[in-house]
């Protein structure tokens, strides 16, 4: 299991605003070049986003489905990456003073990722999460700064 956390200099509400904006998914999820709502009202349980991944000349797509949501604090997703399989990604937001502690917990469920799951794969996921949480922090903090300046 790969668990990583990051302190984000914004309120839980400001973090939640980014997580619940399906059009911003590609802004913070590593490897994703674009995203769009596929069904439902994101992030209600059962709603889904489709995303595109581009690596050099290769393009792939996948789907992310909301499996659990607790407004402003918990979002659990099932990410389906086609032949690579599916993974559970749980994102928890905890108030930390005036800031937010964001915890990401990812575990492969099905497919090749689930079959080959081991400590080495968790290490790669940890590296990806470090980058993803860095991107999320940047997006959230920039959005929060813009909102504060416009008030």
C-alpha positions as CSV (number, residue, x, y, z in Angstrom):
1,X,0.0,0.0,0.0
2,X,1.3,3.4,-0.9
3,X,0.4,6.2,1.4
4,X,1.7,9.7,1.2
5,X,0.7,13.1,2.6
6,X,1.4,16.8,2.1
7,X,0.6,20.0,3.9
8,X,-1.2,22.3,1.6
9,X,-1.3,26.1,2.4
10,X,-5.0,26.4,1.9
11,X,-8.2,25.5,3.8
12,X,-9.9,22.1,3.4
13,X,-12.7,23.9,1.5
14,X,-10.2,25.3,-1.0
15,X,-8.6,21.9,-1.5
16,X,-12.1,20.3,-1.9
17,X,-13.0,22.9,-4.6
18,X,-10.2,21.7,-6.8
19,X,-10.9,18.0,-6.2
20,X,-14.6,18.4,-7.0
21,X,-13.9,20.3,-10.3
22,X,-13.8,17.5,-12.9
23,X,-12.3,19.8,-15.5
24,X,-9.2,20.3,-13.2
25,X,-8.4,16.6,-12.8
26,X,-5.7,16.8,-15.5
27,X,-4.1,19.8,-13.7
28,X,-3.0,17.7,-10.8
29,X,-3.1,14.0,-11.8
30,X,0.4,13.0,-13.1
31,X,0.4,11.8,-16.6
32,X,-3.1,13.0,-17.4
33,X,-3.3,15.5,-20.3
34,X,-7.1,16.1,-20.3
35,X,-10.2,15.0,-18.5
36,X,-14.0,15.3,-19.0
37,X,-17.1,14.2,-17.1
38,X,-18.3,10.9,-18.6
39,X,-21.4,10.4,-16.5
40,X,-23.2,11.7,-13.5
41,X,-22.6,14.8,-11.4
42,X,-18.9,14.8,-10.3
43,X,-18.1,13.8,-7.5
44,X,-21.3,12.0,-6.6
45,X,-20.9,8.3,-6.0
46,X,-21.0,6.5,-9.3
47,X,-20.1,9.5,-11.4
48,X,-17.1,9.1,-13.7
49,X,-14.4,11.1,-15.5
50,X,-12.7,10.0,-18.7
51,X,-9.1,11.0,-19.0
52,X,-6.4,11.0,-21.6
53,X,-2.7,10.1,-21.0
54,X,-0.1,11.1,-23.5
55,X,3.5,9.8,-23.3
56,X,5.5,10.9,-26.4
57,X,3.6,9.5,-29.4
58,X,1.6,7.1,-27.3
59,X,-2.0,8.1,-26.2
60,X,-4.2,6.1,-23.9
61,X,-7.4,6.7,-22.0
62,X,-9.0,5.6,-18.8
63,X,-11.9,6.2,-16.5
64,X,-12.1,7.3,-12.9
65,X,-15.2,6.4,-10.9
66,X,-16.2,7.9,-7.5
67,X,-16.8,5.0,-5.1
68,X,-17.1,7.0,-1.8
69,X,-17.5,10.6,-0.9
70,X,-17.8,12.5,2.3
71,X,-18.1,16.2,1.4
72,X,-15.0,18.3,2.0
73,X,-13.0,15.5,3.6
74,X,-12.9,12.2,1.8
75,X,-12.9,11.1,-1.9
76,X,-12.3,7.5,-2.9
77,X,-11.9,6.7,-6.5
78,X,-11.5,3.6,-8.7
79,X,-9.1,4.4,-11.5
80,X,-9.4,2.1,-14.5
81,X,-6.3,2.2,-16.7
82,X,-7.4,-0.5,-19.1
83,X,-4.8,-3.3,-19.6
84,X,-2.9,-2.0,-16.5
85,X,-5.9,-2.7,-14.3
86,X,-7.7,-0.8,-11.6
87,X,-6.6,0.9,-8.4
88,X,-8.3,2.3,-5.4
89,X,-7.2,5.9,-4.6
90,X,-8.4,7.4,-1.4
91,X,-7.9,11.1,-0.8
92,X,-8.4,12.5,2.7
93,X,-8.4,16.1,3.7
94,X,-7.8,17.0,7.3
95,X,-7.8,20.5,8.8
96,X,-4.3,21.4,10.0
97,X,-4.6,24.8,11.7
98,X,-5.5,27.2,8.9
99,X,-4.1,24.7,6.3
100,X,-4.9,21.2,5.1
101,X,-3.2,17.9,5.5
102,X,-3.9,15.8,2.3
103,X,-3.4,12.1,2.5
104,X,-3.4,9.9,-0.5
105,X,-3.6,6.1,-0.2
106,X,-3.4,4.0,-3.4
107,X,-3.7,0.2,-3.8
108,X,-4.0,-1.8,-7.0
109,X,-7.2,-3.8,-7.2
110,X,-7.4,-5.8,-10.5
111,X,-5.4,-6.6,-13.6
112,X,-1.7,-6.6,-14.0
113,X,-1.2,-4.0,-11.3
114,X,-3.0,-6.0,-8.7
115,X,-1.3,-9.3,-9.8
116,X,2.2,-7.8,-9.7
117,X,1.7,-5.6,-6.7
118,X,4.8,-5.5,-4.5
119,X,7.1,-3.2,-2.6
120,X,8.8,-2.0,-5.8
121,X,5.5,-1.0,-7.4
122,X,4.6,0.8,-4.1
123,X,7.9,2.8,-4.4
124,X,6.9,3.9,-8.0
125,X,3.5,4.9,-6.7
126,X,5.1,6.9,-3.9
127,X,7.2,8.9,-6.5
128,X,4.1,9.5,-8.5
129,X,2.1,10.7,-5.4
130,X,4.9,13.1,-4.4
131,X,4.6,14.7,-7.9
132,X,0.8,14.6,-7.8
133,X,0.5,16.1,-4.4
134,X,3.0,18.8,-5.4
135,X,0.8,19.6,-8.4
136,X,-2.4,19.6,-6.3
137,X,-0.8,22.0,-3.8
138,X,0.3,24.3,-6.6
139,X,-3.2,24.4,-8.2
140,X,-5.0,24.8,-4.9
141,X,-2.7,27.5,-3.5
142,X,-2.7,29.5,-6.8
143,X,-6.5,29.3,-6.9
144,X,-6.9,30.3,-3.3
145,X,-4.5,33.2,-3.8
146,X,-6.5,34.4,-6.8
147,X,-9.7,34.2,-4.8
148,X,-8.3,36.1,-1.9
149,X,-7.0,38.8,-4.1
150,X,-10.3,39.3,-5.9
151,X,-12.2,39.8,-2.6
